[in-house]
């Protein structure tokens, strides 16, 4: 029997990257209906069905044909549902209202604003039924809070943020309760706001570099007397603590020794699992999520414990997103699993009824997918680097072509769970190595802050060391290693083929930074409150001449003449985080020198490809590119978009 006889079936790109048939499920406040995202008119749209119905009975309540919808909200009025949408990936998010009893009617834009302004968050206001609070920045740099009447569309300023470096947190009555300010030196000051005078009184001063995205999460307790935050105070681990509004006393709410609170969900609230699960009716925390080889759920509310026990028994994965009605009787849960994506279950705690609702990719057989194994190895300076290794099925795990898959952020992480990129590559015969290099979140204060000043230096060395480890272990053929990354990972891919040009036989840069100076200068005004502890602290301030020069020295565009590795570049024309010019310059320089480079430019995309046809075009190109230079398998549709 040959190796090809034992390999799993060759899974087409479409099976991994077509729009899923069912994602982001939630239950209505009264527990009678389910909403979710599924394809309609060629895009991801919102569907609604009765809790006991099937998709055949569901109704699409939105009809967006330009761009898929990702984020939506139930309201306390059964007539309406809200959702966010931007224009071709420009991230100028607006809040739209759709009528559930007349889904064919045009959606109403509740937040018409000038270009460059956007909606950042939407929350219900329990004391004023029929309204929501909306955080947006029509003034540019400051993010103000507005009260929106859902039925009439009336928008009223609710709270004006005077200090652009501040963020005011409201209680459940919509009144200011706490203020979080990042000072110019990066110190984060948490203040309690006096109920009578409105004055902010400092309670705690917190770190700096260990909070590159400010303290997260930030949840005002239902009483308004406490603030739940992630804190490193007194520990290398990120713990969930409560800060008292009057005394400033810090009390530990959730602490798992050797584990940090998992804040990955802040990248896509409502879509990714949260750091803290809360009671839909009261807002009280019921469980917290911690980083581990497999995510760990710490139950906080004794009343939720039996519910969690029943839910956990439904899957051998880990609880992902969670939604309940206001009574806490009916639940919809998704599960994180490395080989079974997004399986969704319904559970009725009163009757004990349990049923599997849907699977986003029903044609994917877990037996054909590769398990993701946690690994750890030392960097050259001794720092332990956690990561994941996924080996292709049906072949001896020795001397394989390998892809180093680098996560974005960099204040993010690779974690255990289904990843379509990983599974595509493993299915094509590649070993896939993901490494949580220094600067990745979820592995403690020391691991995070070891990246200060190390863009293009020790952070890049960690990736080089990861390849060396895989080669030394015998997994990877040193002559057939590729590097593939998105955003920061794209920067790392470009740095890899400039600083270590002999290490990689192929590279993929997906919306990656090529010029650190122009990237930091292009940051929008509303990010100012975070820059002191993120870009300025970790990378540099381009307005300081010495730092600007150092940033240029660590920019791939400065070393582009060293690139000789075949490169694939993917870029969205409307990307506001990594503008198109960043990729244009790299591609133009390589073409002038005759270095092999393929450029995929999507006119209707931003920082990542959301529309199905663009995703398919990208991953078919990735498949061809890596097969050509590393020797992996190819699907039958891989040449569909070839030039």
Residue pairs with C-beta under 8 A, 6 or more apart in sequence:
3 394
3 395
3 396
4 394
6 393
6 394
6 395
7 392
7 393
7 394
7 395
7 429
7 633
8 367
8 368
8 369
8 393
8 394
8 427
9 368
10 427
10 428
10 633
10 635
10 636
11 364
11 368
11 423
11 424
11 427
11 635
12 635
12 636
12 637
13 424
13 616
13 619
13 620
13 623
13 635
13 637
13 638
14 616
14 637
15 361
15 363
15 364
16 361
16 364
16 420
16 423
16 424
16 619
17 420
17 424
17 612
17 615
17 616
17 619
18 612
18 616
19 38
19 39
19 43
19 44
19 68
19 612
20 37
20 38
20 341
20 342
20 360
20 361
21 38
21 39
21 55
21 358
21 359
21 360
21 361
21 362
22 36
22 37
22 38
22 55
22 342
22 344
22 357
22 358
22 359
22 360
23 36
23 37
23 38
23 44
23 342
23 360
24 36
24 37
24 70
24 72
24 270
24 271
24 321
25 34
25 35
25 36
25 321
25 323
25 332
25 334
25 344
25 357
25 358
26 34
26 35
26 36
26 72
26 74
26 270
26 323
26 332
27 33
27 34
27 35
27 51
27 323
27 324
27 325
27 330
27 331
27 332
28 34
28 35
28 74
28 78
28 325
29 74
29 76
29 280
29 325
29 326
30 78
30 325
30 326
31 51
31 324
31 325
31 326
31 327
31 329
31 330
32 50
32 51
33 48
33 49
33 50
33 51
34 48
34 49
34 50
34 51
34 332
34 346
34 357
35 46
35 47
35 48
35 61
35 72
35 74
35 81
36 46
36 47
36 358
37 44
37 45
37 46
37 47
37 68
37 69
37 70
37 72
38 44
38 45
38 47
38 55
38 58
38 60
39 45
39 612
40 47
40 60
40 62
40 63
41 60
41 63
41 64
41 65
42 65
42 612
43 64
43 65
43 66
43 67
43 68
43 69
43 611
43 612
44 68
44 69
44 70
45 60
45 61
45 62
45 63
45 64
45 68
45 69
46 60
46 61
46 62
46 69
46 72
46 81
46 83
46 98
47 55
47 58
47 59
47 60
47 61
48 58
48 59
48 61
48 81
48 100
49 55
49 57
49 58
49 59
50 57
51 330
51 346
55 358
59 103
60 103
61 81
61 98
61 100
61 103
62 69
62 83
62 98
62 103
62 107
63 103
63 104
64 85
66 87
66 88
66 604
67 85
67 86
67 87
67 88
67 89
67 604
67 610
67 611
68 610
68 611
68 612
69 83
69 84
69 85
70 84
70 268
70 271
70 610
71 83
71 84
71 268
71 269
71 270
71 271
72 81
72 82
72 83
72 84
72 270
73 81
73 82
73 83
73 122
73 132
73 270
74 81
75 81
75 82
75 124
75 130
75 132
75 150
76 124
76 129
76 130
77 129
77 130
77 150
77 151
78 100
79 99
79 100
79 101
79 151
80 97
80 98
80 99
80 100
80 150
80 151
81 97
81 98
81 100
82 95
82 96
82 97
82 98
82 110
82 122
82 132
82 150
83 95
83 96
83 98
83 107
84 93
84 94
84 95
84 96
84 119
84 122
85 93
85 94
85 96
86 92
86 93
86 94
86 118
86 606
87 574
88 573
88 574
88 603
88 604
88 605
88 606
89 572
89 574
89 575
89 604
89 605
89 606
89 607
89 608
89 610
90 574
90 576
90 606
91 118
91 576
91 577
91 606
91 607
92 113
92 115
92 116
92 117
92 118
93 118
93 119
93 120
94 109
94 110
94 111
94 112
94 113
94 118
94 119
95 109
95 110
95 111
95 119
95 122
95 134
95 148
96 107
96 108
96 109
96 110
97 107
97 108
97 110
97 150
97 153
98 105
98 107
98 108
99 105
108 153
110 134
110 148
110 150
110 153
110 155
111 119
111 134
111 136
111 146
111 148
111 155
113 136
113 138
114 138
116 140
116 524
117 136
117 137
117 138
117 140
118 136
118 137
119 134
119 135
119 136
120 135
120 136
120 137
120 143
120 526
121 134
121 135
121 269
122 132
122 133
122 134
122 135
123 132
123 133
124 131
124 132
124 133
125 131
125 132
125 133
125 147
125 174
126 172
126 173
127 172
127 173
127 174
128 147
128 174
130 149
130 150
130 151
131 147
131 148
131 149
131 150
132 147
132 148
132 150
133 145
133 146
133 147
133 148
133 158
133 170
133 174
134 145
134 146
134 147
134 148
134 155
135 143
135 144
135 145
135 146
136 143
136 144
136 146
137 143
137 144
137 526
138 144
140 525
140 526
141 164
141 525
141 526
141 528
142 160
142 161
142 162
142 163
142 164
142 526
143 161
143 167
143 526
144 157
144 158
144 159
144 160
144 161
145 157
145 158
145 159
145 161
145 168
145 170
146 155
146 156
146 157
146 158
147 155
147 156
147 157
147 158
147 174
148 154
148 155
148 156
149 155
149 156
158 174
159 168
159 170
159 176
161 167
161 168
163 181
164 525
164 526
164 528
164 529
165 181
165 182
165 183
165 184
165 528
165 529
166 179
166 180
166 181
166 529
167 179
167 180
167 181
167 214
167 218
167 529
168 176
168 178
168 179
168 193
169 176
169 177
169 178
169 179
169 180
169 218
169 220
169 227
170 176
170 177
170 220
171 177
171 220
171 223
171 224
172 220
172 222
172 224
172 283
173 224
175 195
175 224
176 193
176 198
177 192
177 193
177 220
177 224
177 227
177 245
178 190
178 191
178 192
178 193
178 218
178 220
178 227
178 243
178 245
179 190
179 191
179 193
179 200
180 188
180 189
180 190
180 191
180 214
180 215
180 218
181 188
181 189
181 191
181 529
182 188
182 189
182 214
182 529
182 530
182 532
182 533
183 189
183 532
184 532
185 208
185 532
186 208
186 209
186 532
186 533
186 536
186 537
187 205
187 206
187 207
187 208
188 205
188 206
188 207
188 208
188 211
188 214
188 215
188 533
189 202
189 204
189 205
189 206
190 202
190 203
190 204
190 205
190 206
190 215
190 227
190 229
190 243
190 248
191 200
191 201
191 202
191 203
192 200
192 201
192 203
192 245
192 246
192 248
193 199
193 200
193 201
194 200
194 201
203 243
203 244
203 245
203 247
203 248
204 243
204 248
204 250
206 215
206 231
206 233
207 232
208 532
208 533
208 537
209 448
209 449
209 452
209 533
209 537
209 538
210 232
210 445
210 448
210 449
211 232
211 533
212 411
212 448
212 530
212 533
212 534
212 537
212 538
213 263
213 266
213 411
213 530
213 533
213 534
214 529
214 530
214 533
215 229
215 230
215 231
216 229
216 230
216 263
216 266
216 275
217 228
217 229
217 230
217 263
217 266
217 274
217 275
217 276
218 227
218 228
218 229
219 227
219 228
219 229
219 276
219 278
219 283
219 285
220 226
220 227
220 228
221 227
221 228
221 242
221 283
221 284
222 282
222 283
222 284
224 245
225 244
225 245
225 246
226 242
226 243
226 244
226 245
227 242
227 243
227 245
228 240
228 241
228 242
228 253
228 276
228 285
229 240
229 241
229 243
230 238
230 239
230 240
230 241
230 261
230 263
230 275
231 238
231 239
231 240
231 241
231 250
232 238
232 239
232 445
233 239
233 241
233 250
235 255
235 445
236 444
236 445
236 446
237 255
237 256
237 257
237 258
237 259
237 260
237 261
237 444
237 445
238 260
238 261
238 263
238 442
238 444
238 445
239 252
239 253
239 254
239 255
239 260
239 261
240 252
240 253
240 254
240 255
240 261
240 275
240 276
240 285
240 288
241 250
241 251
241 252
241 253
242 250
242 251
242 253
243 249
243 250
244 250
244 251
253 285
253 288
253 300
254 261
254 285
254 288
254 290
254 298
254 300
256 290
256 296
256 298
259 290
259 291
259 292
259 296
260 290
260 291
260 441
260 442
260 443
260 444
261 275
261 288
261 289
261 290
261 291
262 273
262 275
262 289
262 290
262 291
262 295
262 415
262 442
263 275
263 441
263 442
264 272
264 273
264 275
264 412
264 413
264 415
264 441
264 442
265 272
265 273
265 274
265 275
265 289
266 275
267 412
270 321
271 321
272 321
273 289
273 295
273 319
273 320
273 321
273 322
273 336
274 289
274 321
275 288
275 289
276 285
276 287
276 288
276 289
277 285
277 286
277 287
277 288
277 289
277 304
277 322
278 284
278 285
278 286
279 285
279 286
279 301
279 304
279 328
280 323
280 324
280 325
280 326
280 328
281 326
281 327
281 328
284 301
285 300
285 301
286 299
286 300
286 301
286 303
286 304
287 297
287 298
287 299
287 300
287 301
287 304
287 308
287 319
288 297
288 298
288 300
289 295
289 296
289 297
289 298
290 296
290 297
290 298
291 413
291 415
291 442
291 443
293 374
293 416
294 318
294 416
295 318
295 336
295 415
295 416
295 417
296 318
297 308
297 312
297 318
297 319
299 305
299 308
303 328
306 349
307 328
307 331
307 347
307 349
308 319
310 347
310 349
310 352
310 354
311 319
311 322
311 331
311 333
311 345
311 347
312 319
314 333
314 335
314 345
314 347
314 354
314 356
315 335
315 337
315 340
315 343
315 345
316 337
317 335
317 336
317 337
317 340
317 343
317 417
318 335
318 336
318 337
318 416
318 417
319 333
319 335
319 336
320 333
320 334
320 335
320 336
320 342
321 333
321 334
322 331
322 332
322 333
322 334
323 331
323 332
323 333
324 330
324 331
324 332
328 349
329 348
329 349
329 350
330 346
330 347
330 348
330 349
331 346
331 347
331 348
331 349
332 344
332 345
332 346
332 347
332 357
333 344
333 345
333 347
334 342
334 343
334 344
334 345
335 342
335 343
335 344
335 345
336 416
336 417
336 418
337 343
337 366
337 417
337 418
338 369
338 371
338 372
338 416
338 417
338 418
338 419
339 366
339 369
339 370
339 371
339 418
339 423
340 359
340 366
340 369
340 418
341 359
341 360
341 361
341 364
341 418
341 420
342 359
342 360
342 361
342 418
343 356
343 359
344 356
344 357
344 358
344 359
345 354
345 355
345 356
345 357
346 353
346 354
346 355
346 356
346 357
347 353
347 354
348 354
368 393
368 427
369 418
369 423
369 426
369 427
370 390
370 391
370 392
370 393
370 422
370 423
370 426
370 427
371 390
372 388
372 389
372 390
372 416
372 417
372 419
372 422
373 388
373 389
373 390
373 391
374 386
374 387
374 388
374 416
375 386
375 387
375 388
375 389
375 433
376 384
376 385
376 386
376 387
377 384
377 385
377 387
377 465
377 466
377 469
378 384
378 385
378 465
379 385
379 438
379 458
379 461
379 462
379 465
380 461
380 465
381 458
383 438
383 446
383 447
383 450
383 462
384 447
385 435
385 436
385 437
385 438
385 462
385 465
385 466
386 435
386 436
386 443
387 414
387 433
387 434
387 435
387 436
387 466
388 414
388 416
388 433
388 434
389 431
389 432
389 433
389 434
389 470
389 475
390 422
390 423
390 425
390 426
390 431
390 432
390 434
391 397
391 400
391 426
391 431
391 475
392 400
392 426
392 427
392 428
392 429
392 430
392 431
393 426
395 429
397 431
397 475
398 474
398 475
399 474
399 475
399 476
399 477
400 429
400 430
400 431
400 475
400 476
400 477
400 480
401 429
401 430
401 431
401 476
401 477
401 480
401 481
401 482
401 626
401 630
401 631
401 632
402 430
402 431
402 432
402 433
402 467
402 470
402 475
402 476
402 477
402 480
402 481
402 482
403 425
403 430
403 431
403 432
403 433
403 481
403 482
403 483
403 484
403 626
403 630
404 433
404 435
404 463
404 466
404 467
404 481
404 482
404 483
404 484
404 496
404 504
405 414
405 421
405 422
405 425
405 432
405 433
405 434
405 484
405 485
405 489
406 434
406 435
406 437
406 463
406 483
406 484
406 485
406 486
406 488
406 489
406 492
406 493
407 413
407 414
407 434
407 436
407 440
407 485
407 486
407 488
407 489
408 485
408 486
408 487
408 488
408 489
408 490
409 439
409 440
409 441
409 487
409 488
410 437
410 439
410 440
410 451
410 455
410 459
410 488
410 538
411 439
411 440
411 441
411 448
411 534
412 440
412 441
412 488
413 436
413 440
413 441
413 442
413 443
414 434
414 435
414 436
414 440
415 442
421 484
421 619
422 432
422 434
424 619
424 622
424 623
425 432
425 484
425 626
425 632
426 432
427 633
428 623
428 626
428 627
428 632
428 633
428 634
428 635
429 631
429 632
429 633
430 482
430 626
430 630
430 632
431 470
431 475
431 476
433 466
433 467
433 470
433 475
433 476
435 462
435 463
435 466
436 442
436 443
436 447
437 451
437 459
437 462
437 463
437 466
438 447
438 448
438 450
438 451
438 454
438 458
438 459
438 462
439 448
439 450
439 451
439 454
439 459
439 538
440 447
440 448
441 448
450 458
451 458
451 459
451 538
452 537
452 538
453 538
453 540
454 538
455 491
455 516
455 538
455 539
455 554
456 495
456 499
456 516
456 554
456 555
457 554
459 492
460 492
460 495
460 496
460 499
463 483
463 492
463 496
464 496
464 500
464 503
467 476
467 481
467 503
470 476
470 481
471 477
471 478
471 481
479 505
480 505
480 630
480 631
481 503
481 504
481 505
481 630
482 504
482 505
482 506
482 507
482 508
482 626
482 629
482 630
483 492
483 493
483 496
483 497
483 504
483 506
483 507
483 508
484 493
484 507
484 508
484 510
484 622
484 626
485 491
485 492
485 493
485 508
485 509
485 510
485 512
486 510
486 511
486 512
486 608
487 510
487 511
487 512
487 513
487 577
487 578
487 607
487 608
488 512
488 513
489 510
489 512
490 509
490 510
490 511
490 512
490 513
490 578
491 512
491 513
491 514
491 516
491 556
492 512
493 507
493 508
493 509
493 512
494 507
494 509
494 512
494 513
494 514
494 556
494 563
494 586
495 554
495 556
496 503
496 504
496 507
497 504
497 507
497 562
497 563
497 564
497 565
497 567
498 556
498 559
498 560
498 562
498 563
499 559
499 562
501 562
501 563
501 564
501 565
504 565
505 565
505 566
505 629
505 630
506 565
506 566
506 567
506 568
506 625
506 626
506 628
506 629
506 630
507 565
507 566
507 567
507 568
508 567
508 568
508 569
508 570
508 622
508 625
508 626
509 567
509 568
509 569
509 570
509 583
509 586
510 569
510 570
510 608
510 618
511 570
511 571
511 572
511 575
511 577
511 578
511 583
511 607
511 608
512 569
512 578
512 582
512 583
513 519
513 555
513 578
513 582
514 555
514 556
514 557
514 560
514 582
514 583
514 585
514 586
515 552
515 555
515 556
515 557
515 558
515 582
515 585
516 539
516 540
516 542
516 551
516 552
516 554
516 555
517 542
517 548
517 551
517 552
517 555
518 579
518 581
518 582
519 578
519 582
520 531
520 535
520 536
520 539
520 540
520 541
520 542
520 551
521 542
522 576
522 579
523 531
523 535
524 576
539 551
540 547
540 548
540 550
540 551
541 547
541 548
542 548
542 551
552 558
556 563
556 586
557 582
557 585
557 586
557 589
560 585
560 586
560 589
560 590
561 589
561 593
563 590
563 595
564 595
565 595
566 595
566 596
566 597
566 625
566 628
566 629
567 586
567 590
567 595
567 596
567 597
567 598
568 597
568 598
568 600
568 621
568 622
568 625
569 583
569 586
569 587
569 597
569 598
569 599
569 600
570 600
570 602
570 609
570 618
570 621
571 578
571 580
571 582
571 583
571 584
571 599
571 600
571 601
571 602
572 580
572 601
572 602
572 605
572 606
572 607
572 608
572 609
573 580
573 601
573 602
573 603
573 604
573 605
574 603
574 604
574 605
574 606
575 605
575 606
575 607
576 606
576 607
577 606
577 607
578 607
580 601
583 599
583 601
586 597
587 597
587 599
590 596
590 597
591 597
598 621
598 625
598 643
600 617
600 618
600 621
602 609
602 611
602 614
602 617
604 611
604 614
605 611
605 614
609 615
609 618
616 640
616 641
617 641
620 635
620 637
620 638
620 639
620 640
620 641
620 642
621 641
621 642
623 632
623 634
623 635
623 638
624 634
624 638
624 639
624 642
626 632
627 633
627 634
627 638
